């Protein structure tokens, strides 16, 4: 569906995107992540035809975005972080304007406007001025304009930024629905959002592809970050003796807390957390030592992101990364 080959973008001596290659298949929701200065915004601008590349190719369903821009751009619907809305127009007027700019006319224009307004649930506000709509509804208008022209690919840049919790849930549900009929690329700084919505995740660091996989598979890369933590009323030598007697436990760290309590983090190396917790609980109960807290922590997408991008440049890109 989308093929990026050896993509490079330089600004003088600064390389924003460095020999980047990946392929996106049809019909999934993809998360696009990267710290400031990683090349994420530059890559998205090149993919949408808004920015030229120094080297490399981007093909949308076989059409090169540089050599066949008209054919390629017809396949893309784009919602930038700041949707270019006309506040003195209604959603209906604005969508009619955008549709005509995309070459839609007559009955087909009316049909598609009706369809995208139904998809984005704008029917009730279609005749209100955009200036008087909530931020959530304005984002819906932005998504609706991206859907006009029946593009195969929808690219959404920070679609939930500035929304309240209810609006965020509504937009997330809408993105899931869009992913059933379109290929959706979602750029977001909210890692939990990407983990919830996206089937696959691309992570950029220093202009290069740091990871590209399903969130669950990326989490497996950091099994060393999986821990069981507890707070005990016991001496350090007593804790060492108890944990040393548990066959599946080999590494742990302790720290002194208030009121003679000891906090302990046990590395579980991909083992079943519930089993480790059970063994620790029974071992301390057998020695009549109190456990005041017992929790498990599994590596998540945020841990993966930090591990892969730590030390990446935080300099802003020329293209307002």
C-alpha positions, 0 to 999 in steps of 0.5 A, a space after each residue: 500500500 505505502 512503500 518508503 524506500 531509502 528516504 533521506 531529507 537534509 537541511 544543509 548539514 543537518 539530516 532530519 531523515 536518514 535512509 528510512 525504509 518501511 512498508 505499510 500494508 492495507 487495512 490497518 491502523 498504524 502508530 507513528 511515534 518519535 521524540 522531538 527531532 526524530 524526523 517524524 513530522 518531516 517524514 509525514 510531510 514527505 509522505 503527503 507530498 507537502 515536502 520534497 525529499 533529498 533522496 529516496 522514494 515514497 509510493 502510494 499504491 504504486 504511485 510515486 509521490 514525487 513523479 505522479 503527485 496527482 495520482 498519489 495525492 488522490 489516495 491520501 486524506 490528511 488531517 494536520 495537527 492544526 486543521 485548516 478550518 474556515 471558522 466563518 463557514 458551517 461544516 456543510 459549506 466547508 466540506 462542499 468547498 474542500 470537495 470541490 477542490 478535490 474535483 468532486 461535483 454534483 450528486 457525487 459531491 453531495 453523496 460523499 458529503 452526506 457519507 462523511 458527515 454520517 461517519 463523523 457524526 456531524 449531521 446535527 451541527 452541519 449548519 452551525 458556524 465552525 467557530 461555535 463548535 467545540 474542539 471535538 467537533 472541529 476535529 470531526 470536521 477535520 477528519 471529515 474533510 480528510 475522508 472526502 474523495 474516498 482516499 485509501 490512506 488516512 493520515 492523522 497528526 495528533 488528532 486528540 490533542 487538546 480534547 477533553 476525556 469524553 471527546 478523546 474516547 469518541 475520536 478514538 472510537 472513530 479512528 477504530 471504525 476508519 481502520 476497518 475501511 482505510 489504512 490509517 496512520 496515527 501520529 500521537 505523543 499519547 503512547 497509551 492511545 497508540 497502544 490502545 488503537 494501533 495494530 502496529 507501531 513505527 518508532 523513529 529515532 534520529 531520523 532512522 527506523 528504531 522499531 516496527 512491529 505490533 505493540 505486544 511484540 515490542 513489549 517482549 523486547 523488554 522482558 528485563 523491565 518486567 518486575 514484581 515489587 513488594 514492601 516487607 516488614 523484615 530485615 535485609 538478610 531475612 529478605 535475601 534468605 527468603 528470596 534465595 529459597 525461591 527457585 525461579 527468583 534470581 535477581 532483586 534490588 532492595 531499598 530502605 523505606 520509612 518505618 523500618 520497611 524494605 521495598 524490593 523489586 524482583 526481576 522476573 525475566 518474562 516469567 508469569 507474574 502471577 506465579 512469582 507473586 504467589 511464590 513470594 507471598 507463600 514464602 514470606 507467609 511461611 516465615 511469618 514475615 508481613 508483606 504490606 504491598 505486592 504488585 507486578 509491572 509489565 513493560 509497556 509501549 512507553 518503556 519500549 519508546 524510552 528504551 529505543 529513543 533515549 539519547 535521541 537528539 531533542 533539537 527541533 527540526 527545521 520543519 517544526 517537528 
